[in-house]
Amino acid sequence: MLQYSMLYPKQSVSRRTVSMDGMWKFSLDPEGKGTENGWTDGIPQADLIPVPASFQDFYTDKDTREYAGDLWYETDVFVPEEYAGKNVAIRFGCATHRAEVYLNGVHVTSHVGGFLPFMADITNVARYNAVNKVVVKINNELSETNIPCGKTKVLSNGKKMNSPYFDFFNYSGLQRPVKLVAYPKEYVFDLTVDHRINGRDADVSYSVVTTGEHPVEVTVYDEDGREVAVSQGKEGILHIENAHLWQVRNAYLYTFTVRIKDEEEVLDEYSEEIGVRTVEVKGKDILINGSPVYLKGFGKHEDSDIVGRGFHIGVMKRDFECMKWIGANSFRTSHYPYSDEIYQMADREGFLVIDEVPAVGLFESLMNFMEASTGKKTAFFAKDTIPELLENHLHAVEEMITRDKNHACVIAWSLLNEPETTDEAAVPYFEKVFARAHELDVQKRPRTFALIMNSLPDTCKCYHLADVISMNRYYGWYLMGGYEMCDAEAAFRAEMDKWAGKNLDRPFVFTEYGADTYAAEHKLPSVMWSQEYQKEYLEMCHRVFDSYDFIKGEQVWNFADFQTTEGIMRVNGNKKGIFTRQRQPKDAAFYFKERWESLPLDHKSK
Ligand SMILES: O=C(O)[C@H]1O[C@@H](Oc2ccc([N+](=O)[O-])cc2)[C@H](O)[C@@H](O)[C@@H]1O
């Protein structure tokens, strides 16, 4: 079990939360001497920087943007008198990629992994009714022992540089909301739900973990605030008559309220909005509430102008509006778990989410990720860094599933993106990761991983572990692009015929396919990079998808153009967006809108 509760901070009769977002002090520490120089007590000569945000794109100099090493944040937080006697903590939405937290100079917690929340318990260190100094030391260097994987190089001028085994820019810092939270000593630590549909009714089995022995009561309220079910005890079944099910793009959310009671007194109260629905894979189908669905949507990134990977509530809203406009019903949180608020919005809007752990770059690639297409083997899973990497990977899987398990939107766990799978050494590693996810998820949601181009029916040693096979394919872009498109289509079909021949009786979903497109570029007849080519490429892919009954979804790469590391493969970023980075449509967006609005939810299942 995790050291801290993963429940999203909420206010209630017994709980307080105060936003700590705003301008924080900020300083780079290229020599890595901050600790030695006493910065844990406060950082000297600091600049001011917004939280939440990535630090990189605010500044105008290259050394800051490309900085690899330690970076320090500091702020003051006032801890009110009324919190004395409660548990008090600071909840970080994330700190990318690793953090040490100090309160009034005292080390209070550390955390590894850049895309999941953690809490620093400050109960015994805080000064009450006083201002307290919070210092966070972050390190953003990439390595082969942490996910996502990469290297840190040292240049001839002595400066460090991140060298990722993936293309998205290594944005970092305090990229998500930070909150001061106060909650009772005896509190709701965790809540887990699982759903069964019985005719018109639903039975929701639940379990609650608390830090004490007082009795627990769980009450379910409908959207009008009416009580529809109640149960006593830390475990039980909530029977909801005539249940409103959570449906794709037609969500219904009940409020589940957990109360710890001492007679009539409420010791703690915690509420969560929960959609009642089932998810299962049966034969070649993905079933939601027993009915087949076809996924239409995107691989995304948390990425926008100025704030980089920083959570921005306005960008989130715009993204959902664009996805609704285009007729999408799903997305993958490529290539890391997103900010909590995005899953809350997906629950509300009825989107299906493939939730991905940050296991990307498990394939050593020197010219940022290019070699992956060549069939080259890097013996990644035979390296001596693997045991430590596995430990961090399993920990991230545990944090992700613990955080996201109650979200109706989450219908599958993606446990790796484009790993090397052609080497036997990958198999035991995959087995451990897949087993862990199965063990942690009470709902036993389908598990998947995204197969890179060279993970083929006759070369991939790991696909048998996936409940849903997720394919990333670029026939007509990285392979046989332009005038060779007819050969690309033939090669694509030849691969799909081989998969068909395996009779796996499992659903396949395309989690990536796409073509870089410059938003301003038009050409008749088309050339690669023009808007016309993007559409021809997509039409070819869709002809292939529509020819196989076991393909149950298409998530194009990418929702929007996004920032990458610089290199000859990228023109100031990855331009495979269907929308620009400013979330305006390219021509292909109108093509998708027409296709997706006409494809029924149960496409290919009738
Ligand atoms: O390249 C892309 O646009 C996207 O594709 C995927 O990486 C590949 C890179 C090279 C090749 N290849 O050379 O065949 C295939 C795949 C990644 O999952 C994704 O993060 C990236 O942005």
Ligand as a Chemical Component Dictionary entry (heavy atoms), coordinates in Angstrom:
data_LIG
# 
_chem_comp.id                   LIG 
_chem_comp.type                 NON-POLYMER 
_chem_comp.pdbx_formal_charge   0 
_chem_comp.three_letter_code    LIG 
# 
loop_
_chem_comp_atom.comp_id 
_chem_comp_atom.atom_id 
_chem_comp_atom.alt_atom_id 
_chem_comp_atom.type_symbol 
_chem_comp_atom.charge 
_chem_comp_atom.model_Cartn_x 
_chem_comp_atom.model_Cartn_y 
_chem_comp_atom.model_Cartn_z 
_chem_comp_atom.pdbx_ordinal 
LIG O1  O1  O 0  6.822  9.603  -34.383 1  
LIG C1  C1  C 0  5.761  9.994  -33.885 2  
LIG O2  O2  O 0  5.148  10.968 -34.305 3  
LIG C2  C2  C 0  5.218  9.244  -32.691 4  
LIG O3  O3  O 0  5.417  7.876  -32.876 5  
LIG C3  C3  C 0  5.910  7.050  -31.894 6  
LIG O4  O4  O 0  7.272  6.898  -32.100 7  
LIG C4  C4  C 0  7.751  6.427  -33.292 8  
LIG C5  C5  C 0  8.919  6.964  -33.750 9  
LIG C6  C6  C 0  9.472  6.502  -34.918 10 
LIG C7  C7  C 0  8.843  5.489  -35.624 11 
LIG N1  N1  N 1  9.406  5.041  -36.803 12 
LIG O5  O5  O 0  10.479 5.581  -37.214 13 
LIG O6  O6  O -1 8.841  4.099  -37.430 14 
LIG C8  C8  C 0  7.669  4.956  -35.168 15 
LIG C9  C9  C 0  7.132  5.430  -34.000 16 
LIG C10 C10 C 0  5.771  7.474  -30.459 17 
LIG O7  O7  O 0  4.984  6.595  -29.681 18 
LIG C11 C11 C 0  5.248  8.881  -30.312 19 
LIG O8  O8  O 0  5.558  9.371  -29.025 20 
LIG C12 C12 C 0  5.785  9.751  -31.405 21 
LIG O9  O9  O 0  5.447  11.101 -31.215 22 
# 
loop_
_chem_comp_bond.comp_id 
_chem_comp_bond.atom_id_1 
_chem_comp_bond.atom_id_2 
_chem_comp_bond.value_order 
_chem_comp_bond.pdbx_ordinal 
LIG O1  C1  DOUB 1  
LIG C1  O2  SING 2  
LIG C1  C2  SING 3  
LIG C2  O3  SING 4  
LIG C2  C12 SING 5  
LIG O3  C3  SING 6  
LIG C3  O4  SING 7  
LIG C3  C10 SING 8  
LIG O4  C4  SING 9  
LIG C4  C5  SING 10 
LIG C4  C9  DOUB 11 
LIG C5  C6  DOUB 12 
LIG C6  C7  SING 13 
LIG C7  N1  SING 14 
LIG C7  C8  DOUB 15 
LIG N1  O5  DOUB 16 
LIG N1  O6  SING 17 
LIG C8  C9  SING 18 
LIG C10 O7  SING 19 
LIG C10 C11 SING 20 
LIG C11 O8  SING 21 
LIG C11 C12 SING 22 
LIG C12 O9  SING 23 
# 
